[in-house]
Amino acid sequence: MPAFIYSLCAITSMLCTWMLLRAYRRNGYRLLFWSGLCFTGMSVNNILLILDRIVFPTSVDLIPWRLASALIALLPLLYGLIWEE
C-alpha cells in the first residue's frame, strides 16, 4: 500500500508540473513558471522517496538527498513570491 500511495504522490506532482508549465507557456504569468519549477523539484523529491522507501529500504539512506531536493524545490517559488511583481 505505501508503494501505491508514494506513486500516486509522484504522479500527482508530475501532473501539476506539466499543467503549471503548460499554463505558463500559454499565459506567460511568471508565478506559474516559478510554481512549475517548484513542482518539478517536488517530483524529484517524490521519486527519491520511492527509491528510499521501496526500492532501497535498508541498503541506501537517501534522506539527505530528499531534504536537499525539497529545499532546492522551494527556492524558485520563494524567489518568485518575493521578487516578482
Beta strands, then each sheet from edge to edge (+ up, - down):
end
